[in-house]
Amino acid sequence: MSLTLLDLPTELLTQILSCLKAEDISNCQLVNKFFYSVVHESISLQYQTSLEEFKALDNPCSSLPVIDKLQALNKSEENWAFLHPNFTKSISVTHNPSGIYDLSGGVYLLGNFNKTELHYLRLPTKPNDEPEWTKIKAHKTIIDMGLCVFEHDLIAIITTEPKNYMGIQGTRYDIEIQLHEFSTGRPHPDAKQHTIKVMTSRWEKPALGIEIVGDNLVLILTFYNNPMRPDDQIFVYEWKTGVLKTSWTAPFRTYSGLLFLREDLILLPNNRTNALDIFTLPTKPTLAIPQPALILGLPALAEGRIVGNISCRAEPNPIGASSHLGIKSRERKRQAALRAAAGLSQDDEMEDMDPKRGFLANPDDAICVFALRVNGMALNFPGGANLNVNFHFGHTYTFFMHRRALIDAYERHTAEVEPEQSMKQDGGDNADDITAGLDGGRAPTPSSSSASGDAQSNKGSGPRRVLWASWGPGISRWFNADSIPTRWITTSAGQRCVLIADSAPDSGFPYVVLDFNESNVKKMKRWLASQARKKAMNDAVEKNMARGKGEKEKEMMKRRDLDHYMGIPNNDVHDEYDVQDDSSEEGDNLIVHMLDDDYIITRNNEASGSSSSGSSSGSPLITQPSLGADDSVDMFAISAFAGDDMITDDDLPPAPEAPYDPSPDNRIWCVDTTEAVEPADTFAERVEGNLPYVACASQKTYTFDGVLIDEERVIGIKTDVLDRIKTVEVHHFG
């Protein structure tokens, strides 16, 4: 006797279904009542599908029951969808801050004007939390720092100290990395060297970029506004051992920031060549001079335009392969050691640095935000014998891409390249090597591309460069950011980004959260369509009720309530009813056709007894966007299993009510069409992006000077007349 899936124990069937993707698990609910019951009643399957749908990961440090994690995840997503915070809290900045700042792992950090201390807040997760500023001292002048709180409980502080060396004229400056355990401020227990000597410099304070993933610490030093125009310095350390794995230099102001794509893959925006340089990191120390494994070109600039600066950000960072299993055990060991040192028992409560909620944003799906400043050439106007006026003009653009999309682009365009081609043996000036094969630092135009038009291989002269049109438009979204504050780059977390207009009036502006999760875009489109449909039906019913009609329509609306944003859509039900239209001279009726998550209202000519499909009275009057092909369910596959056991509307739970009126007409909008960036004359080619997003504006207006975001919160920044941060306002969404 042969067995089918239906004969298996429910526990085993649940385990089998857990191996599927979220979309396939959801589709299995539509097979028949039995499968619907298995999926719907399994908390683990519901949690798994929700994690995948919302691009999240289970938090290994959380001991919450799965059902609590599921409820918290759904509540958090609903709060973010309509920008309905759980609570808000205003926190004063009690010290005189410097320009150093960061926001990561639930921590907001600011420098101190004395440049020897850092102050941080553990941001609130509950309304009754009362955050307090905590200090970390470096005892040397702090240039900047890098955080890696969740993976390693690590803060790397970059310091400078003046030194006078015998035989060398003038003061020199030792630049070092101090490795501290963030939660205690003590030397990090995993670091063999608490202090790493980076270099001795003629100049005191470079600008820097630093990121830490796994065992790799990448540091970029660049000396802006230096008349000597020194080279940029790039260092890659194995931070636990203090070993320098590789280093190289680049011409003045080539690089200013970086982000990790994977533990072994970094992306550096190149200001000189208007491109994104991707490097593979060596696994062992090497004397070879790294060259980009791939160069992803950005849109070519128009004549007379140059790149001023490209900054970048992606939060959270990837987790190193060796850290996945060690995070939880590391925290337990650390807590045990701290308790022992403090003479506490295992039952005593202690604060830890791990995130408290049961889920985390998936780093692979995180959005990468790039801020591109394009300058025009300086215009010189002689104003007299002793006066010249230089006028500079330009624009700032922000564009977004998913980290996963950048990895896919890298893997696609390097599939045929041998691994050893990404590293070059030492020989000659590395400043020449790193720009070899590039057209004088300017992006190649489409007319100068190869015959295939997709890339320049530069065989024998340098790394491969892929033109923008061949890789970028389909995975990006561009905005003109001239009116948006770009002082703070910590404006993205997971799939979301927050923006607010600059120069707000006394009444303030709402802040806007963009969500680039394609699943959320589709879901919100359906919800917005249902709201528009409900309004149209309400208007039609009210007209008929005024004439003593409409009971049938009212009952139908009651029976078939509109699917809420977080609810389950009705399955394959088609209704229609007639509504008299007073605006028609011929007394035609409007036929409301209910088609799943769409509706069409057409006019029925009673005199002819049929509706026309031409451009006259039979044409559709109102059409809401219907779901795309990728939203539909394979009904052929379902019917092969369903038979008479097919689920119906009566088997589905009622859709939940909206928690409050989100006023979607004004606050929420979806964009999934191609948009070109303006002004177009900045670029030599049309610049457009197709990455879909849903935007929601806050219900209230705020006089913030800037806004930041992490996985749980939006943080409003208020400054004084001297541009010093005085207050941070936390809006917690979960």
N, C-alpha and C positions, 0 to 999 in steps of 0.2 A: 504494500500500500504506500503510495507516494504522499509525501507531506508538502503542504504549501506554507507560505508565510503565515496564513491565518491560523495554522495549527500549532505554531510555536508559542511557548509561554510568553506572556506579556513582557517579562523582564528581559528575556533574550531578544525579543523584537525591538525593545527600546534600545538595547545595546547596538543592534544592527543599524537602526535608524540614526543613531548618534554618529555614525561614520559618514553620513551624508552632509552635503552643504545645506545651509539654512533654507535656501530657496526650494531645494528638493524635499526637505522635511515639511515645509509649509504646503507644498503641493500634495504630499502624501495625505494630508488631512482631508483632501477633496476626493480621495479614492472611494471611500464608503464610510459608514457610520463607525465601524470598528476601528479603522485607521484614524479617523478623526478623534475618537475617544482616547486611543493610545497616545497620540501626540498631545492632545489638549490636556490630558490628565497627568502627563509626565512633566514635573517641574524642571528636571534636568534638561529635557529636550527644549522646553520653552526658554530656559536660560541660555542654552547653547545657540538657539536661533536668534535670540535677542542680542547676544554678544556679537554674532557675525553681522547682523543687520545694522547695528549701531557702531561697528568697527571698534569694538572694545575687547579687552582681555580680562580674564578672571585674575583678581589680585591674590597672589600666592601668600601674602602676609595676612589676609583677612580670614578670620575664623567664623564669620557670619554664616548662618544656614543659607542654603541655596535659594530658598523661597524669599528670604529677606533681601538677598542680592538682586533677585529678579524684580521684586517690587521697587527697590531703590533705583534700579536701572531704568525701568519704565517711567517712574516718576521724574527722574532727572531729565530724561529726554523730552518729556512733555513740558517740563518747566522751561527748558531751553528753547523748545519750539515756539512758545508764545512769550518768552522772556518774562516769566512769572517767578520772581525770586522767592525763596523760602524766607529769607530775612535780609536785612541790610544793616551794616554797622560802620560807623565812622571812627577812624583811628587817627589820632594826632601824631605827627612826626616830632619827637621830643629832642632831636639833635639837629645840628646844622649839617645837612647832607652835601655830599660832593656829587660829581656826575656818575659815579659808579652805581650800578643797579643790576638786579636780575630778579626773575620770577620763575621758579621751577620747583616741582615737588612739594607744592603747598607752602613754599617759603617765599616771602618778599624781602629782598635784601637791598640796603642802601649803604653807600660809603659815608664816611665822616669827613668834614672839611679839614680836620687835622691830618688826614691821610695815613693814619696808623691804626685805625679801627674800622670794623664793619659792624653794622647793626642789622638785625633781621627780625622778622615777625613770623611766627607760626600762624598762618591765616586761619580764621575761625571756620569750623564745620557745623557748629550748633549755635543757636541764638544766644545762649548763655555763656559762650566762650568769651573770655576777656584777654585778648592777645596783649603781650608785653614785649617791648624791644629787648633783645639780647645782644651782647657785644662779643665780638671776636677780635683779639688784639694780635697784631703782627710784629710790633716793636721795630718795624722798618717802614719806610715810605711805600704805601700800597699804590701800584699802578692800576691794577684791575684784578679780577678773580674769575674762576670758573667753577660751576656747581655740578656735582654728580651725586645728588642726595639719595635717590631711590636705589640706584644700583650699588653704590659703594659707601654711602654716608660720608662723602668726600667734598671738601672745598680746597681748591688749589689757588693760593694767593700769590700773585706776581708782585715782587718787590724790587725796589732800586735802592742802592746805597752808594754814596760817594766814596771813592778810594783814591789815594795818591800812591802811585807805584814808582819805585826807584828807577831812574833813568828815563821816565816818560814825563814829558812836559804837560802840565795841565791836569785837571781832575778827570778821572775816569769813573764809571758807574757800573757796579756789579748788579746784574739783573738775575734774580733767582726765583725759583718756584718753591713755596712752602706748602707742604701737604698736611692738612689737618683733618681730623675726624670732625665732621660738621656738628654732630649732636653734643660733643663735649668741648670742642676747641683744642683738644690735645693733639699731639703728633699722631698721624694715622697709623694704626697698628699693622696694616698690611704693607706699608712703605718701608723698604730697607733704609732709604735715605729720607729723612724728614725734609731736608733742603737740597734742591738740585740747582747747581750753578749752570745758568744758561749761557751767558756771555758777558764780556766786559765791553762797555760801549763808551763812545765819546759823548753821547747824548743821554740825558737823564731819563726822559719819560716818553717811550714810544707808545703809540696806539697799538692795541693788540686784539686778536681774536683767539679764543681758546675753547675747545670742546674735549670732553672725555667720554669714551665709550669702551667698555671692556678693559683691557690692559693698556689701551692706546690713549695718550694725551697729545693732542696736536696744538701747537702754539705758533701764531703768526705775529711778528713784530714789524711795524712800519712806522717810520718817522715823518709824520705829516708836517707841512709848513717848515721844513728844514731846507735852508738855501743850499746846503751841500748835496741834497738829493741822494741820500744813502740808499743802498739796496734794501728791499724787504727781506726779512729772514724767516724761514719756515723750519720748524723743528718737530720731529715725531719721537716721543719718548714712550718707553715701557715704564709707566709711572711706579709700579710696585718695586721694580729693581733699580730705577733711576738710570737705566741704560738708554743712550741716544740711539735709536734705530736708524734714523736717516735725517738729513737736513740739506737744505739748498737755499739759494738766494734767487731773487727776481728783481727786475728793474724797479726803481722808485715808484711807489704807489700802484703796483700791479695788483696786489691782493690786500683786502681789508677785512675779510670775514670768511667763514667756512661753515659747512654743515656736514654731518655724517649721513651717508646713504645706507651703509652697512658698517659693521665693525671694521671691515677691511677696505672700505671705499669712502673717500671724502670728495666733496665738491667745493671748489674755490671759484667764486666769481672773479673774472679777470677784467679789471678796469681798463687796461690798455687795449685789449683785443675785442672787447664787447662780447664776451663769451663766458661759458661755464666750463671750467677745466675740471675733469674728473681724474683723480689719482687712485691707484691701488697702493695700499700700505704694505710694506714688507713684513714678513713674519719674524725675521731675524735681522740683526744689525747688518748694514751694508754700506759700502763706499760708493755704490752706484748713484748717479745723480738722477732722481726721479724726473720723468717727463709725464705729461698727461696721457693716460690710457685712451682718453677720448675727449674731444672738445666739441661741446654743443653750442653752436653759434646762436646769438641773440639777433633780433631784427636789425638789419643794416641801417645805419644812421644816414640822414640826409647830409648833403655837403654843408660844411661849416658847423656841424654838430660834433661834440665829443662827449664821452662818458665822464661825468664828474665823480661818481661813486656808485658801487653796487653793494648793498648790504643784504644779509639773508638770515633766516631764522626758521627752525623747525623744532617743534616741541610736542611730545617728548622725544628724546634721543632713543636710538636702538639700544637693546640690552646685549652685552657681550655673551657669546655662547657659553663661556665658563661660569657666567653669573646666574643663569636662569635657576639652577638648582641650589645655588649657594645663598641666595638673598634671604630666605627664611631662616636657614640655620645660622647665618651670620648674625642676624638680628637677635636670635635667641642667645647665642654665645655672648654677644655684646651686653645684652641686658643682664645676663647672669654675672658677668664680670663687674658691671657697674653696681649691682646689688651687693656683691661680695665686698667690693671696695668701700661701699657706704654702710656696711653692716646691716643690710636689710634682708628680710626673708623673701622667699619666692612669691609670697602672697602680697607683698607691698607693691602699690601702684607706682609706676615710673613712666615718665613721658618718653615716647619713642618718636623716631623721625619717619616712620612708615605711613603711607596714606591709609586713612581709616575706612574709606568706602570699599565695597566689595569688588569693584571693577576698575580698570584703567583703560585709558585710550591706547589703541594699538599703534605703536610707533611706525610700523610699515605703512599705515594708511594716513599718517599725519600729513597735514598740508604744509608745504614749504612756501614761505612768503619772501619775496624779493622786492627791495626798494631800489629803483633805478633812477639816478639823477642824470639828466642829459643837459649839458650846457651849450650855449651858443658861443661863438668866438667873441672875444672882447671887441667892442666898437670904440674907437678913439676919436674924441671930438676935441680939437684944439680950442682952448678957451682963452687964449692970450699968450703972452710971452712966457709967463711962468705958471700956466695952468693947463692941465690936460684932464679931461673927464673920460673915464673908462666905464662903459656901460655893459654889464653882463646880463644875459637873459637865459632862461632855460625852463625845463619842466621836470617834474617828478612823477614817476609812474610806479605803481605797485602791481605785481603779477603773482599769481598763485599756481602751484602745481602740487600734485600728490607725490610724496617720497617714492611710493611704489611705481608711479609712472616714470619717474626719473631713472629708477633702477631698471625698469623694462626697456627704456630707451638705451641705456648703457649696454645692457645684455644683447639687445637686438643689433646694435651697430658695431659691437666688438666680437660677435659670434665667430667671424672668420679671421680674426686677428690672433696671432700666436701670443701666448701669455708673455714671452720674454720681450716682446716689442714695447711693452709699457715701461720698461726700465732701460736706461742707456748707460753704458760703461763710462766711467769718468774719463774726461779728456777735453781740454779746451775750456773756454769761459762759459759757465753755466747760465749766465744771463743771456748769452746768444743762443744757447741750446734750447732754453725754455720757450723762446719765441720763434724758433726755427720753423719755416714753412708757413708763417703767418704774414699776410700782406701788409707789412709796415705797421702792424698794430690795429689796422682797420678791418672791419668785417668784410669778407668778400661779397660782392653783389651777385644776384642770380645770374647775370650775364657772364660772370667769370667762373661759374661752376663747371664741373665736369660734364661730360656728355650725358651721363645718367641724371644729372641735376639734383642728386640727393646728398652728395658729400664730396669733400676734397680729401683724397687719401694721402696726399703729400708723401708718397713713397720715397724714401731715401732722404727726405728733408725735414721730417718732423712728424708729430702725431696727426692722426686723422681728425678732420673737422667736418661736422655735419651742419648743413645749412638750416636755418631756423624753419623755413617752410616745410622741411622734410620731417621735422620731429616735434615742433612746439605748438602750433595752433590748436590741435585737437585735444591737448591735455592741459591747457592753460586758460586763465581768465585775467584780463588786463583792466586796470582802472587808472584814470588820471588822478593823481594824489596831490595836486597843487593846493587844494583847500583842506587837506587832511594832515594833522600833526604827524610827523615822521621822526620826531626826536627819540621816541621809544620804539624799539623793534620787537618787544615782547607782547605782540598783539595777536598771536595765534597759539592755539593749543588743540591738539587732535585735529578734527575736521573743521574747526571753527576759527573765525577771525573776528575781531571787533574793531569798529571804526567810529569816529565822531568828527564832525566838521570843526574846522579851525575858526578862531575869532568869533566865538559864540556871542550873541547879544545878551543883554541882561537876563532875558527869559531863558536862555540856554538852548541847547539842541538835544534831541534824543540820540542815544548811541544806537548803532546798528550792528547786529551779529549776523555774519554770513556763515552758512553751513554748506560745506562742499560734499557732504555725504549724499551720493546719488540716490540711495534708498529714501532718505529723508526728503529729498526734492520731489520724488515721485509721490510719496505719501502726502506731502503738503499740497501738491497739485490736485490730488484727488479730494482732499479735504476742502480746499478753496472752491473747487467745482461743485462740491456738494452744498456748500454755503450759498453759492450763487443760484443753484437749483432750488434750494429751499426758499430763498427770497422770491424767485420767480413764481413758485407754486403758491406761496403765501399770498402774494399780490393777486394771483388769479383767483384763489379761493375766496379772498376777502371781497372781490368784485361780485362773485356769485352769491356769497352769503348776504350781501346787501340787497339782493333781489330775492332772498329766501331760498336760494339754491346752494349747492356745494356740499351737502352732507356726505355724498359719496366721496368727493375729493378729500374732505377733511378726514374721513375714516381711513382712506387709502394712505394718507400721509402719516396717520397715527400708526397704521400697521407696518408701513415700510419707512421707518425713521432713517434719517440720513446717517451714513457712516461717519463716525467721528474720526478725528485724526489718528487716534490710537486704537480705533476699533477694528472689527473684522468686516470687510465689505460683503454685501449680499452676493450670492452666487447665482449667476445665470438666470435672473428673474427679469422678465420684460412685462411692463405694464403700460397702459395708455388710457387716457380719458379725455373727454371733450370739455372745453371751457369756452363759453361764448365771449367773443371779442367785440366790445362796443365800438371800437375804433373803425370797424369794417363797415363800409357803406352797404354791402350786400348781406350783412348779418352772418358772415362766415364764423365758424368755430375754430378755436385753436386746439390742435391735438398735441398733448404732451406725451411724448414717447419716452418711457423710462428704460434705459439700456445700461444696465450695470451702473458704472460710475460716470455715466454720460446722460445727457438728455437732449432732445431736439424738439423744438416746438414748430409745428408746421400748421398751415391754414387749410381747412377743409371747406370746399365750396359745396354747400348743401344742394344748390340748384343742379349741379352736374353729377352729384353723388360720388365724386372721386376727387382726389388731390392731385394737383399738377406737379410735375417734376421740372417744369421750365423756370424761367426767370420771373414769372408773374406771381400770382397769389399762392402757388404751390411751393415756392422757394422757402427754405428754412429761414426763420426770422432770428432765432437765437441758437447758437451752437457753442457748447463748451468743449474744450479740448478733450478728446477721448484718450484712453490709455494707449501707449505704444505697443508694438508687437511683443516687446520683451516683458510687458506686464501681464500678458495673457497666460492662461493655463492650457496645457496640452490636453484638450478634452478627449481626443482620440485615445490617448494613453490611459486616461482615467476611466473612460467607458469600458475599456477592455476588462477592468477589474470590478467595476461598480455593480453592474446589474441592477437588480431591484433595491439594492441597499444604498443607492445614491443618496447623499445627504441633501436636505432641502433647507429653506429658510427657517423652518420651524425647529430644526436641530441646532441652529446657531444661537449663541447667547445674544441678548440685546446689546447694541452699541452703547458704550458709556456716554454720559452727557459731558459736554465741555465744562471744565472747572470754572470758567468765567467767560465773559464776552471778550474775545481777543480783537474785535474790530478789524477783521482782515482786509477790508477795503482800503484802509489807510496804512496799516502797519506791516503787512506781510505780502511778499511778492516772490515769485519764482522766475528764474531766468535759465532757459536751456537752449537758447538760440545763439547764433554767432553775433558777436558785437565787435565793432572796430574801435580802436582807441583813438582819442582826440587829444591834441591837435595832430592831424595826420602828417603835417609837414616836418615833424621831428624826424621821421624815418624815411628811408629811401624805398620802402616797400610797405604794402598794406599790412597792418598789425591787427590781428583779431584773435579771439579766443573762444573756445567752445565748451569749456568746463562748466557744467551746470551748477547752480547754487540756489539756495532759498535764503532770503533775507528777512529779518524781523527787526523792527525798530521798537525801542523801549516805549512804554506807555507814557512816561513822564519825560520832561526835558531836564537837562543838567548843565551846569556851568563848569564842566570839567575842562582842564587844559590838556588832558590826554586820557586815554583809556587803555588798560591792559587786560589780559585774559589768561586764565589757566583752566585746567580741566573741570573745575567746580565753580569758578567765579568770574565775574567781571569786576575790575578794580578801577575806580575813577580817581584821577590825580588832580589835586588842586595846588597851585603854586602862588607865591606872593609876587610883589612887583619886581623883586630881584631874581625871579624865576627859580626860587628854591621850593622844593616840595614841602608843603606844610600839613596836608591832610590826605589820607587815602580813604576812600569809601568802598566798602566791600559789598557786592551784591552776590549772594550765594544761591546757586541753582541746583546743586547736588551732583 
